[in-house]
Amino acid sequence: MTAQSKNTFLSGEKKPDRKQWLGRPAAQIAERLNRYIFYVEKMLLFAAMATMMVCMNCVILSRYIQPLSLGHLSDVAVGLIPWVGLLGASAALYRGRHIGMVLLRDALPSSISNAARMVSDVVILSFLMMLVWAGWGLVERQIVSGVTTSAMEIPRFLVTLSLPVGAGLAILHQLLFMFAGEKSRMVAVGEEAEHPFPPASPNGQPD
């Protein structure tokens, strides 16, 4: 690595963005749509976690208040756990909170770094599509078998549906990032997540 590229990396300057797949107006629409999907995920996560908290509090209180019998509400709380986990995973993909080796990638020359990004995008999409395929197959089998939860007899496929839905939302995030270009990903992630070293001040000392 040359001295110039090393200084660029340590100073937090971004390399030139790889060419986006869409024109600028269409890329802005893709970026806005990606943000709206993230907002919907946040609202669903808030609603699911609030419902889980209410259900579990009711279950705990029913143990101390004899006339009440609310133990069956634990089915709702347990059934929401996969939804919270998979919706949270999709939202974390949008915000760049999954583990990644960006230090090594950003230290590479621009052409190699862009190629590494493309390979990474393809691998992520392949994995997510496999989750959608496997999850939907499991949903179909549960619909046919008619399996339900033990207490409230909630159809089990409603819980398993979280797998293809969560992976499908993550696929949308990934595709919209690829269409809109790397700048949209940087806006979503935040520069501090992509470049952990603070930019150097003109006198050579970090801010």
C-alpha positions as CSV (number, residue, x, y, z in Angstrom):
1,M,0.0,0.0,0.0
2,T,1.4,3.4,-1.0
3,A,1.9,6.2,1.5
4,Q,-0.9,8.2,-0.3
5,S,-3.4,5.4,0.0
6,K,-2.5,4.8,3.6
7,N,-3.0,8.4,4.5
8,T,-6.4,8.4,2.6
9,F,-7.5,5.4,4.6
10,L,-6.4,6.7,8.0
11,S,-7.9,10.1,7.4
12,G,-11.3,8.6,6.8
13,E,-11.7,9.9,3.2
14,K,-14.0,7.7,1.1
15,K,-12.9,6.2,-2.1
16,P,-14.7,7.1,-5.3
17,D,-18.1,5.4,-5.4
18,R,-18.6,2.5,-7.8
19,K,-21.0,3.2,-10.6
20,Q,-24.6,2.9,-9.5
21,W,-27.0,0.8,-11.5
22,L,-29.7,3.5,-11.9
23,G,-29.7,7.1,-12.9
24,R,-29.7,9.7,-10.2
25,P,-33.5,10.3,-10.0
26,A,-34.2,6.6,-9.9
27,A,-31.4,6.1,-7.3
28,Q,-33.0,8.7,-5.1
29,I,-36.3,6.9,-5.3
30,A,-34.6,3.6,-4.4
31,E,-32.8,5.3,-1.5
32,R,-36.1,6.7,-0.2
33,L,-37.9,3.4,-0.5
34,N,-35.1,1.7,1.4
35,R,-35.5,4.2,4.2
36,Y,-39.3,3.7,4.3
37,I,-38.9,0.0,4.6
38,F,-36.5,0.5,7.5
39,Y,-39.1,2.8,9.2
40,V,-41.8,0.2,8.8
41,E,-39.5,-2.4,10.3
42,K,-38.8,-0.2,13.3
43,M,-42.5,0.3,13.9
44,L,-43.2,-3.4,13.7
45,L,-40.3,-4.2,16.1
46,F,-41.7,-1.6,18.6
47,A,-45.2,-3.1,18.4
48,A,-43.9,-6.7,18.7
49,M,-41.6,-6.0,21.7
50,A,-44.4,-4.0,23.4
51,T,-46.8,-6.9,22.9
52,M,-44.3,-9.3,24.3
53,M,-43.7,-7.2,27.3
54,V,-47.5,-6.9,28.0
55,C,-48.1,-10.6,27.6
56,M,-45.2,-11.7,29.8
57,N,-46.2,-9.2,32.5
58,C,-49.8,-10.6,32.4
59,V,-48.5,-14.1,32.7
60,I,-46.3,-13.2,35.7
61,L,-49.2,-11.3,37.5
62,S,-51.6,-14.2,36.9
63,R,-49.3,-16.4,39.1
64,Y,-50.0,-14.1,42.1
65,I,-53.7,-13.3,41.4
66,Q,-55.6,-16.6,41.8
67,P,-58.7,-15.9,39.7
68,L,-56.7,-14.9,36.7
69,S,-55.5,-17.6,34.3
70,L,-53.3,-15.9,31.6
71,G,-50.6,-18.4,31.1
72,H,-51.8,-19.0,27.6
73,L,-50.5,-15.5,26.6
74,S,-47.0,-16.9,26.7
75,D,-47.7,-18.5,23.3
76,V,-48.0,-15.0,21.9
77,A,-44.8,-13.8,23.4
78,V,-42.8,-16.9,22.3
79,G,-44.3,-16.7,18.9
80,L,-43.1,-13.1,18.5
81,I,-39.5,-13.9,19.3
82,P,-38.6,-15.1,15.8
83,W,-40.4,-12.0,14.3
84,V,-38.3,-9.7,16.5
85,G,-35.1,-11.5,15.7
86,L,-35.6,-11.6,11.9
87,L,-37.0,-8.1,11.5
88,G,-34.2,-6.9,13.7
89,A,-31.7,-8.7,11.4
90,S,-33.1,-7.0,8.4
91,A,-33.1,-3.5,10.1
92,A,-29.5,-4.2,11.2
93,L,-28.5,-4.9,7.6
94,Y,-29.9,-1.5,6.6
95,R,-27.9,0.2,9.3
96,G,-24.7,-1.8,8.7
97,R,-24.7,-3.4,12.2
98,H,-23.7,-6.9,11.1
99,I,-20.1,-8.0,11.6
100,G,-17.9,-7.1,8.6
101,M,-14.3,-6.8,7.7
102,V,-14.3,-3.3,6.3
103,L,-10.8,-2.3,7.4
104,L,-9.2,-4.9,5.1
105,R,-11.5,-4.1,2.2
106,D,-11.0,-0.3,2.5
107,A,-7.2,-0.7,2.6
108,L,-7.3,-2.4,-0.9
109,P,-6.9,-0.5,-4.1
110,S,-10.2,1.0,-5.5
111,S,-10.7,-1.6,-8.2
112,I,-10.1,-4.5,-5.9
113,S,-12.2,-3.0,-3.2
114,N,-15.2,-2.5,-5.5
115,A,-14.9,-6.1,-6.7
116,A,-14.8,-7.3,-3.1
117,R,-18.0,-5.3,-2.5
118,M,-19.7,-7.0,-5.5
119,V,-18.7,-10.4,-4.4
120,S,-19.9,-9.7,-0.8
121,D,-23.3,-8.5,-2.2
122,V,-23.7,-11.6,-4.2
123,V,-22.9,-13.9,-1.3
124,I,-25.3,-12.0,1.0
125,L,-28.1,-12.2,-1.6
126,S,-27.5,-15.9,-2.2
127,F,-27.7,-16.7,1.5
128,L,-30.9,-14.6,2.0
129,M,-32.6,-16.2,-1.0
130,M,-31.7,-19.6,0.5
131,L,-33.4,-18.6,3.7
132,V,-36.5,-17.4,1.8
133,W,-36.7,-20.7,-0.1
134,A,-36.2,-22.9,2.9
135,G,-38.5,-20.9,5.1
136,W,-41.3,-20.8,2.6
137,G,-41.0,-24.6,2.2
138,L,-41.4,-25.0,5.9
139,V,-44.4,-22.7,6.0
140,E,-46.1,-24.7,3.3
141,R,-45.6,-28.0,5.1
142,Q,-47.0,-26.5,8.3
143,I,-50.1,-25.2,6.5
144,V,-50.7,-28.7,5.1
145,S,-50.2,-30.4,8.5
146,G,-52.3,-27.8,10.4
147,V,-49.9,-27.8,13.4
148,T,-50.7,-25.2,16.1
149,T,-49.3,-24.0,19.3
150,S,-50.1,-25.9,22.5
151,A,-52.1,-23.3,24.5
152,M,-53.9,-20.9,22.2
153,E,-53.8,-23.1,19.1
154,I,-52.2,-20.4,17.0
155,P,-51.3,-21.8,13.5
156,R,-47.6,-22.5,13.7
157,F,-47.0,-21.3,10.2
158,L,-47.7,-17.7,11.4
159,V,-44.6,-18.0,13.5
160,T,-42.5,-19.6,10.8
161,L,-43.6,-17.0,8.3
162,S,-41.1,-14.7,10.0
163,L,-38.2,-16.5,8.3
164,P,-39.1,-15.8,4.6
165,V,-40.6,-12.3,5.4
166,G,-37.5,-11.2,7.4
167,A,-35.1,-12.6,4.7
168,G,-37.2,-11.0,2.0
169,L,-37.0,-7.6,3.6
170,A,-33.3,-8.0,3.9
171,I,-33.1,-8.8,0.2
172,L,-35.0,-5.6,-0.6
173,H,-32.5,-3.6,1.4
174,Q,-29.6,-5.2,-0.3
175,L,-31.0,-4.8,-3.8
176,L,-31.9,-1.2,-3.2
177,F,-28.4,-0.5,-1.9
178,M,-26.9,-2.0,-5.0
179,F,-29.3,-0.1,-7.3
180,A,-28.8,3.3,-5.6
181,G,-25.0,3.0,-5.2
182,E,-22.6,2.9,-2.3
183,K,-23.4,6.5,-1.2
184,S,-26.8,5.5,-0.1
185,R,-25.3,2.7,2.0
186,M,-23.0,5.2,3.6
187,V,-25.9,7.5,4.4
188,A,-27.8,4.6,6.0
189,V,-24.8,3.2,7.9
190,G,-23.2,6.4,9.1
191,E,-19.6,7.3,8.3
192,E,-18.4,6.4,11.8
193,A,-19.4,2.7,11.2
194,E,-17.6,2.6,7.8
195,H,-14.5,4.5,8.8
196,P,-13.6,4.0,12.5
197,F,-10.7,6.4,12.4
198,P,-11.6,10.1,12.8
199,P,-10.6,12.5,10.1
200,A,-7.2,14.2,10.7
201,S,-7.2,18.0,11.3
202,P,-5.0,20.2,9.2
203,N,-2.3,20.3,11.9
204,G,-2.0,16.5,11.7
205,Q,-3.7,15.8,15.0
206,P,-7.0,13.9,15.2
207,D,-10.1,15.9,16.0
